[in-house]
Amino acid sequence: MIREVFDIYEKLWTRAQRDGAVVHYYTWVSLDPPRLTSDPDGASGWFDANEDGQPIIKIYRLDCDDDPYTPSRTRGPEGAHLPPPDLHEELITLAHEYGHLRSFLVETERREWTRYNDAAQHRAGIMRRVVKQSRGLDGKEAGNRMRAALLAELADDDCERILREETLAWKIGREVLAELLMTDFKRYDERREQGLHAHRYRLGREDAWPSDLERPSTTE
């Protein structure tokens, strides 16, 4: 199973590179915007269109081998005492971020992408400010502050653009995994529903789930 997952993982990583993206692992030190909570290993990723250069896909891994730009089954020396990376979770994250890449490159008209990206950057600025202001608060209160700020400061059209892009990225990710012969989508579909709910909830479009006080996956 691990061999099969990693085979697809390598193929998708290579495809993203072939499409022009820089793909690499990262740690929380390099994450922007910051998070209110830490995400599980492998369940967080980030896409940056980086229109002045190459698009970037980042996959969070608590520790990785010396070369963060090459897909790996193992962690680096600093993480040797930790369990192996969860390649299945990382593959799902990579597929979602690849979905954003394809949306940027071919699926979404460029003017609409720019409007979405402006909305996402506005959201990121709000998040940075609220995270800074919420230091020392418990997770529930900090989360409530984040939700209230986003609800008050993001326009309805911007919220819809963010949700539309997230939905499209999950759709493209599923399609490319099927093309690469992945057959079990149970966990992918769970992550998709959790991820879309997390966005709807933070944007004030959906009520809380019991799991919202737990650590969510973060795929942007």
N, C-alpha and C positions, 0 to 999 in steps of 0.2 A: 504493500500500500504506500509506504513512504517513498519507495523508488518510483512508483507511478505518479504520485503527486509531484515529486521533484522534477520528473521528466517534463510534465506540463508547465511547472513553475519556470524551468529554464527556457522553454520554448516561448512562453509569454514575455519573460524578461527580455529575451533576444528580440522578439517582435517589437516591443516598445522601443528598444534601442534602434532597430532598423527604421522605425517610423520617425526617428529623430530625437527621442527623449534621452536625457541623462537619468539613469535609474540607480538608486543607491540606498543603503541602509542609513538610519540616523538614530540619534538618542535624544532624550528630552532636553539636553543642553542646547540643541540646535533647533528646537521646535518654536515656530512662530505662526500664529499667536499661541501664547501659553494656555494651558488647560487648568481647570479647577481641580481635576483629579488625574491620577495616572491611569493610563489604559493598560490592559493586559498585553503581554508580549505578543506581537504579531497581529494585533487587532486594530492597529492604527496606521494610517497612511496619509499622504498629502500630495496634491498635484498643484504645480505652479506653471502656468502657461509661459511665464518668463519671456514675454514677447520681444525683448531686446536681445535675446540669445536663444539657447535651446530649452524646450520644455523640460521640466524636472518632475520625476516621480520619486517620492521618498517612502520607504517602508520602515516602520519603527521596529527595532530589535534591541533588547537591553544590552547586548554585546554581540559583536560580529567579528569575523576574521579580519586580518590586517587590510585586506582589499575590500572596502565597502561597496565597490562598483561591480562585483561579481557575485552571482547567486551562490549561496553556500548552505550546506546541510548543518554546519557546525558553528559554534561560537568561537570567539577569540580566547586567548589565554586568560584574560580577566574574568571571563564567564564560564570557565571550565567546570566550576563547581555547580553550575545551574543545570536544570533539565535541558534537553535538546530544544532548539527552536520549534515552534508549532508551525510546520510548513503548510499545513492545510489552511490555518487561519491567515498566514501570510499570503498564500495563493489567492484567497478570496479578496484580501485587501488589494493586492496587486491588480487583480482583474477589475475591481472597481475604479482604481486610479487610472488604469488603462482606458476605461470607459470615458473618463474625463478627457484624456488625451485625444481619443478619437472624436469626441464631441467638439473639442477645440479645432482639430485639424480638418474634419470633413463633415460632421453631422449637423453642426449649428452654424447658421449664417453669422458672419463675423461681427456685424453690428449688434446682433442680439447677444453674442458671446461677450462683447465688450460691456454691454449693459449688465449682464449677469456678473461679470468679473468685478465691475464697479460696486455692485450690491454686496458681493462676497467680501471685498476689501473694506467696505463700510462696516459690515458685520464684524470683521476681524478687529477693526479699530475699537468698536464698542466692547468687544470681548477683552481686549488688552486693558482698557481702562477699568472695566469692572473687576477683572482679576486683581489688578493692582489695589483697587479700593477695598477688596474683600479679604485681604490677608488677615488671618486671625479669626475669621468667622467659620462656623461649622459648615459642612458641605451643603446642607439643606438651605440655610440662609443665603449662602453664596450663590447657589443655583437659582434661588428665587430672585435675587438681585439681577442675575444675568438675564433671566427670562423677562423680567419687567423692563429692563433697559432695551432689549431687542424688540420687544412688543411696542414700546413707546417710540423708538427712534428709527425703525426700518419701515419704509413705505410698503403698502400692501403689494404693489407691483414687484418690488424688490424681493419680498418674501416668496412670491409665486415663481419668480425667476430662479431663485435658489432651489426651491423644491422641484421645479421642472428639470433643472440640470442634474440634481442628485438622482432623480428617478431614471433619467436617460442613462447616466453612468452605470447604474446597477443593471439596466437592460443590456447595454453593450457588453458589460463584463460577463454576463451570463451567456450571451451569444458566442463570445470568443472562446470561453471555456468549453462550450459544446463543440465548437469547431475543432478544438484541440483534443477532443475525445474524452473529456470529463463526463462521467455518467451519473454521479451521485450529487444532487444539488440540494439535499436537505439542509445542510448547514449554510450553504450560500443563501438560500431563501430565507432562513431565519435571520441571518445577518442583514439582508436587505430590508426586511420588515423592521428590525430593531433600529437600523440606521435611519430609515425614512421617518420612523416615529420620533427618534431623537431630534431630528431637524424640525419636524412639525411641533413637537412639544416646546423646544427652545424658542420657536418663533410664535408661540401662543396660538397655534392652529389645532392643537390636540391636547386632551387632558392627560395627566400623568398616568404612567403604568407603575405597578408596585416596584418594578426593577429600576425606576429612574433615579433612586438614591444609591444604586450600585454603580460600579464602574462600567460605563458604556464603551462600545467600540467607537473609534473616531476615524471615519473615512470622509475626507473632504475632497 
